[in-house]
Amino acid sequence: MEIHPKIQDREHYESAMKQQGEQAIQSCQRIQTESIKGECILFAAKEKAKRRQDARPLCDYAPTQAWKEVCRFDVVDILGLTGGQAEQACAQTGTFQSRCMYHALLREEDSLASQFPVGKEQDLMNAILGRMNKLGIEEVEEEPLYAILTARIIARRFEAQWLQNRQLLFSSVICGTATENVCANAYRISIKQIGRGHKPSNCSLPMQVSTVTSSGLPGWEDSFEPQAQQAWKSLCHASHGPKKPPDHSSSKRSGAQ
């Protein structure tokens, strides 16, 4: 009795899942249905990348250009490429190039933080923006990456200091040369990181410093009042209204997106 093509496709896919590299690709290529073949090759490439091997050549076997691009994007993410390697690899991801470079820059958060210490925040933003413009990368989220990534770095610095001194209050000094909006965002992110989702039970404005500190969260200096209220407006709104877009968590911390 002749086996239905879809059953054969599934059998070839299941065989590929038990194999590796070129052997897996050979099984995938026996699949007739385009979508299943693309999914199979994507699976084989990602499994090879998880073994810390460059699986991008496997993506060339994908049945369409769209499948090739999504395959290369996922492989670049899994390999965690950065710098010039990421720029070259992301250039081969077609419609995914902007998001590919977004993820790559996020993976460079640690190195950017060390390259641009306190007082160099504007230089940091300009460096990120300049690099994106040079590559012709478009924004893919509501908030510009150069601004949110700078805010994340400031937030991390503050968190490290606050964990050593729980009496430390957030202020503009911590933000160096960053803009007020970036500084407000840095405080918002630090609250999210330190609180891990915990907020005062009465999350309403105007937020009082005493309410925040009594909840075990960092307060702020008097001079930072406007930015603090701006941050808490967003934080409280997230508790009761539409959710704010994610803060571009880096791939190495949260997994490929």
LINBEL-V161208 format. One record per residue. N is the residue number from 1. RES is the residue in one small letter. PHI is phi in whole degrees, -180 to 180 (none if undefined). PSI is psi in whole degrees, -180 to 180 (NA if undefined). BURIAL is b if it has 9 or more other ideal C-beta (glycine too) atoms within 8 Angstrom, else e. Layout:
n:N res:RES phi:PHI psi:PSI burial:BURIAL
n:N res:RES phi:PHI psi:PSI burial:BURIAL
This chain:
n:1 res:m phi:none psi:134 burial:e
n:2 res:e phi:-73 psi:134 burial:e
n:3 res:i phi:-82 psi:135 burial:e
n:4 res:h phi:-62 psi:138 burial:e
n:5 res:p phi:-53 psi:-37 burial:e
n:6 res:k phi:-68 psi:-35 burial:e
n:7 res:i phi:-69 psi:-40 burial:e
n:8 res:q phi:-62 psi:-43 burial:b
n:9 res:d phi:-59 psi:-44 burial:b
n:10 res:r phi:-66 psi:-37 burial:b
n:11 res:e phi:-66 psi:-41 burial:b
n:12 res:h phi:-65 psi:-39 burial:b
n:13 res:y phi:-64 psi:-45 burial:b
n:14 res:e phi:-64 psi:-34 burial:e
n:15 res:s phi:-66 psi:-43 burial:b
n:16 res:a phi:-61 psi:-36 burial:b
n:17 res:m phi:-66 psi:-20 burial:e
n:18 res:k phi:-96 psi:-3 burial:e
n:19 res:q phi:-114 psi:180 burial:b
n:20 res:q phi:-136 psi:153 burial:e
n:21 res:g phi:53 psi:-133 burial:b
n:22 res:e phi:-62 psi:-33 burial:e
n:23 res:q phi:-64 psi:-42 burial:e
n:24 res:a phi:-65 psi:-41 burial:b
n:25 res:i phi:-62 psi:-38 burial:b
n:26 res:q phi:-60 psi:-40 burial:e
n:27 res:s phi:-67 psi:-41 burial:b
n:28 res:c phi:-61 psi:-38 burial:b
n:29 res:q phi:-70 psi:-15 burial:e
n:30 res:r phi:-80 psi:-10 burial:e
n:31 res:i phi:-75 psi:134 burial:b
n:32 res:q phi:-90 psi:-36 burial:e
n:33 res:t phi:-75 psi:124 burial:b
n:34 res:e phi:-57 psi:-47 burial:e
n:35 res:s phi:-65 psi:-38 burial:e
n:36 res:i phi:-72 psi:-37 burial:b
n:37 res:k phi:-64 psi:-43 burial:b
n:38 res:g phi:-62 psi:-43 burial:b
n:39 res:e phi:-64 psi:-39 burial:b
n:40 res:c phi:-65 psi:-47 burial:b
n:41 res:i phi:-66 psi:-38 burial:b
n:42 res:l phi:-61 psi:-44 burial:b
n:43 res:f phi:-61 psi:-47 burial:b
n:44 res:a phi:-63 psi:-42 burial:b
n:45 res:a phi:-66 psi:-43 burial:b
n:46 res:k phi:-65 psi:-38 burial:b
n:47 res:e phi:-64 psi:-39 burial:b
n:48 res:k phi:-67 psi:-41 burial:b
n:49 res:a phi:-64 psi:-35 burial:b
n:50 res:k phi:-65 psi:-21 burial:e
n:51 res:r phi:-89 psi:14 burial:e
n:52 res:r phi:65 psi:35 burial:e
n:53 res:q phi:-117 psi:143 burial:e
n:54 res:d phi:-70 psi:106 burial:e
n:55 res:a phi:-98 psi:6 burial:b
n:56 res:r phi:-59 psi:-38 burial:b
n:57 res:p phi:-58 psi:-29 burial:e
n:58 res:l phi:-65 psi:-29 burial:b
n:59 res:c phi:-65 psi:-22 burial:b
n:60 res:d phi:-65 psi:-19 burial:e
n:61 res:y phi:-83 psi:-7 burial:e
n:62 res:a phi:-60 psi:147 burial:b
n:63 res:p phi:-71 psi:-23 burial:e
n:64 res:t phi:-137 psi:166 burial:e
n:65 res:q phi:-63 psi:-38 burial:e
n:66 res:a phi:-62 psi:-43 burial:b
n:67 res:w phi:-66 psi:-37 burial:b
n:68 res:k phi:-61 psi:-44 burial:b
n:69 res:e phi:-68 psi:-45 burial:b
n:70 res:v phi:-67 psi:-34 burial:b
n:71 res:c phi:-64 psi:-48 burial:b
n:72 res:r phi:-63 psi:-39 burial:b
n:73 res:f phi:-61 psi:-48 burial:b
n:74 res:d phi:-65 psi:-39 burial:b
n:75 res:v phi:-65 psi:-44 burial:b
n:76 res:v phi:-59 psi:-43 burial:b
n:77 res:d phi:-63 psi:-46 burial:b
n:78 res:i phi:-66 psi:-40 burial:b
n:79 res:l phi:-71 psi:-21 burial:b
n:80 res:g phi:69 psi:38 burial:e
n:81 res:l phi:-67 psi:147 burial:b
n:82 res:t phi:-138 psi:175 burial:b
n:83 res:g phi:59 psi:-144 burial:e
n:84 res:g phi:-62 psi:-35 burial:e
n:85 res:q phi:-61 psi:-43 burial:e
n:86 res:a phi:-67 psi:-41 burial:b
n:87 res:e phi:-61 psi:-44 burial:b
n:88 res:q phi:-68 psi:-43 burial:e
n:89 res:a phi:-69 psi:-42 burial:b
n:90 res:c phi:-67 psi:-27 burial:b
n:91 res:a phi:-64 psi:-17 burial:e
n:92 res:q phi:-98 psi:9 burial:b
n:93 res:t phi:-101 psi:7 burial:b
n:94 res:g phi:57 psi:-120 burial:b
n:95 res:t phi:-66 psi:-13 burial:e
n:96 res:f phi:-95 psi:5 burial:b
n:97 res:q phi:-59 psi:-46 burial:b
n:98 res:s phi:-61 psi:-48 burial:b
n:99 res:r phi:-67 psi:-35 burial:b
n:100 res:c phi:-59 psi:-46 burial:b
n:101 res:m phi:-72 psi:-31 burial:b
n:102 res:y phi:-57 psi:-50 burial:b
n:103 res:h phi:-63 psi:-39 burial:b
n:104 res:a phi:-63 psi:-44 burial:b
n:105 res:l phi:-65 psi:-37 burial:b
n:106 res:l phi:-65 psi:-35 burial:b
n:107 res:r phi:-70 psi:-15 burial:b
n:108 res:e phi:-93 psi:11 burial:b
n:109 res:e phi:-54 psi:-45 burial:b
n:110 res:d phi:-63 psi:-45 burial:e
n:111 res:s phi:-69 psi:-36 burial:e
n:112 res:l phi:-66 psi:-39 burial:b
n:113 res:a phi:-62 psi:-38 burial:b
n:114 res:s phi:-78 psi:-31 burial:e
n:115 res:q phi:-73 psi:-31 burial:e
n:116 res:f phi:-123 psi:87 burial:b
n:117 res:p phi:-71 psi:-179 burial:e
n:118 res:v phi:-54 psi:133 burial:e
n:119 res:g phi:101 psi:-11 burial:e
n:120 res:k phi:-114 psi:23 burial:b
n:121 res:e phi:-64 psi:-40 burial:b
n:122 res:q phi:-65 psi:-39 burial:e
n:123 res:d phi:-62 psi:-38 burial:b
n:124 res:l phi:-62 psi:-49 burial:b
n:125 res:m phi:-62 psi:-42 burial:b
n:126 res:n phi:-65 psi:-36 burial:b
n:127 res:a phi:-66 psi:-43 burial:b
n:128 res:i phi:-67 psi:-46 burial:b
n:129 res:l phi:-63 psi:-42 burial:b
n:130 res:g phi:-63 psi:-40 burial:e
n:131 res:r phi:-67 psi:-41 burial:b
n:132 res:m phi:-65 psi:-43 burial:b
n:133 res:n phi:-65 psi:-39 burial:e
n:134 res:k phi:-61 psi:-38 burial:e
n:135 res:l phi:-88 psi:-5 burial:b
n:136 res:g phi:71 psi:31 burial:e
n:137 res:i phi:-85 psi:132 burial:b
n:138 res:e phi:-95 psi:155 burial:e
n:139 res:e phi:-67 psi:139 burial:e
n:140 res:v phi:-120 psi:3 burial:e
n:141 res:e phi:-130 psi:170 burial:b
n:142 res:e phi:-64 psi:-40 burial:e
n:143 res:e phi:-100 psi:136 burial:b
n:144 res:p phi:-59 psi:137 burial:e
n:145 res:l phi:-62 psi:-40 burial:b
n:146 res:y phi:-61 psi:-31 burial:b
n:147 res:a phi:-81 psi:-47 burial:b
n:148 res:i phi:-70 psi:-35 burial:b
n:149 res:l phi:-69 psi:-38 burial:b
n:150 res:t phi:-63 psi:-43 burial:b
n:151 res:a phi:-63 psi:-39 burial:b
n:152 res:r phi:-62 psi:-42 burial:b
n:153 res:i phi:-66 psi:-43 burial:b
n:154 res:i phi:-62 psi:-43 burial:b
n:155 res:a phi:-61 psi:-41 burial:b
n:156 res:r phi:-64 psi:-41 burial:b
n:157 res:r phi:-62 psi:-45 burial:b
n:158 res:f phi:-64 psi:-43 burial:b
n:159 res:e phi:-58 psi:-43 burial:b
n:160 res:a phi:-61 psi:-41 burial:e
n:161 res:q phi:-70 psi:-42 burial:b
n:162 res:w phi:-66 psi:-36 burial:b
n:163 res:l phi:-66 psi:-23 burial:e
n:164 res:q phi:-86 psi:-24 burial:e
n:165 res:n phi:-146 psi:96 burial:e
n:166 res:r phi:-69 psi:-7 burial:e
n:167 res:q phi:-90 psi:-7 burial:e
n:168 res:l phi:-64 psi:133 burial:b
n:169 res:l phi:-106 psi:145 burial:b
n:170 res:f phi:-73 psi:141 burial:b
n:171 res:s phi:-151 psi:169 burial:b
n:172 res:s phi:-64 psi:-25 burial:b
n:173 res:v phi:-59 psi:-36 burial:e
n:174 res:i phi:-64 psi:-27 burial:b
n:175 res:c phi:-88 psi:-4 burial:b
n:176 res:g phi:58 psi:-121 burial:b
n:177 res:t phi:-98 psi:11 burial:e
n:178 res:a phi:-68 psi:155 burial:b
n:179 res:t phi:-70 psi:165 burial:e
n:180 res:e phi:-62 psi:-40 burial:e
n:181 res:n phi:-65 psi:-42 burial:e
n:182 res:v phi:-65 psi:-39 burial:b
n:183 res:c phi:-66 psi:-42 burial:b
n:184 res:a phi:-62 psi:-40 burial:b
n:185 res:n phi:-67 psi:-36 burial:b
n:186 res:a phi:-63 psi:-42 burial:b
n:187 res:y phi:-64 psi:-44 burial:b
n:188 res:r phi:-58 psi:-45 burial:b
n:189 res:i phi:-68 psi:-38 burial:b
n:190 res:s phi:-64 psi:-38 burial:b
n:191 res:i phi:-63 psi:-43 burial:b
n:192 res:k phi:-65 psi:-41 burial:b
n:193 res:q phi:-71 psi:-45 burial:b
n:194 res:i phi:-71 psi:-44 burial:b
n:195 res:g phi:-79 psi:-19 burial:b
n:196 res:r phi:49 psi:47 burial:e
n:197 res:g phi:95 psi:-13 burial:e
n:198 res:h phi:-79 psi:133 burial:e
n:199 res:k phi:-134 psi:164 burial:b
n:200 res:p phi:-57 psi:145 burial:b
n:201 res:s phi:-61 psi:-33 burial:e
n:202 res:n phi:-103 psi:83 burial:e
n:203 res:c phi:-91 psi:80 burial:b
n:204 res:s phi:-139 psi:160 burial:e
n:205 res:l phi:-102 psi:153 burial:e
n:206 res:p phi:-71 psi:138 burial:e
n:207 res:m phi:-77 psi:137 burial:b
n:208 res:q phi:-97 psi:140 burial:e
n:209 res:v phi:-57 psi:-42 burial:b
n:210 res:s phi:-62 psi:-37 burial:e
n:211 res:t phi:-65 psi:-40 burial:b
n:212 res:v phi:-70 psi:-50 burial:b
n:213 res:t phi:-66 psi:-34 burial:b
n:214 res:s phi:-69 psi:-17 burial:e
n:215 res:s phi:-90 psi:3 burial:b
n:216 res:g phi:83 psi:19 burial:e
n:217 res:l phi:-113 psi:156 burial:b
n:218 res:p phi:-71 psi:136 burial:b
n:219 res:g phi:-91 psi:-159 burial:b
n:220 res:w phi:-147 psi:159 burial:b
n:221 res:e phi:-72 psi:156 burial:e
n:222 res:d phi:-56 psi:-39 burial:e
n:223 res:s phi:-67 psi:-15 burial:e
n:224 res:f phi:-98 psi:7 burial:b
n:225 res:e phi:-51 psi:-51 burial:e
n:226 res:p phi:-60 psi:-43 burial:e
n:227 res:q phi:-68 psi:-36 burial:b
n:228 res:a phi:-64 psi:-43 burial:b
n:229 res:q phi:-65 psi:-36 burial:b
n:230 res:q phi:-62 psi:-43 burial:b
n:231 res:a phi:-65 psi:-45 burial:b
n:232 res:w phi:-70 psi:-27 burial:b
n:233 res:k phi:-60 psi:-43 burial:b
n:234 res:s phi:-69 psi:-43 burial:b
n:235 res:l phi:-64 psi:-44 burial:b
n:236 res:c phi:-71 psi:-36 burial:b
n:237 res:h phi:-63 psi:-37 burial:b
n:238 res:a phi:-66 psi:-24 burial:b
n:239 res:s phi:-79 psi:-28 burial:e
n:240 res:h phi:-124 psi:-10 burial:e
n:241 res:g phi:-130 psi:-160 burial:e
n:242 res:p phi:-59 psi:145 burial:e
n:243 res:k phi:-75 psi:143 burial:e
n:244 res:k phi:-77 psi:148 burial:e
n:245 res:p phi:-57 psi:152 burial:e
n:246 res:p phi:-63 psi:157 burial:e
n:247 res:d phi:-88 psi:39 burial:b
n:248 res:h phi:52 psi:52 burial:b
n:249 res:s phi:-56 psi:135 burial:b
n:250 res:s phi:-67 psi:149 burial:b
n:251 res:s phi:-60 psi:-39 burial:b
n:252 res:k phi:-71 psi:-20 burial:e
n:253 res:r phi:-92 psi:-31 burial:e
n:254 res:s phi:-122 psi:1 burial:e
n:255 res:g phi:90 psi:158 burial:e
n:256 res:a phi:-61 psi:141 burial:e
n:257 res:q phi:-100 psi:NA burial:e
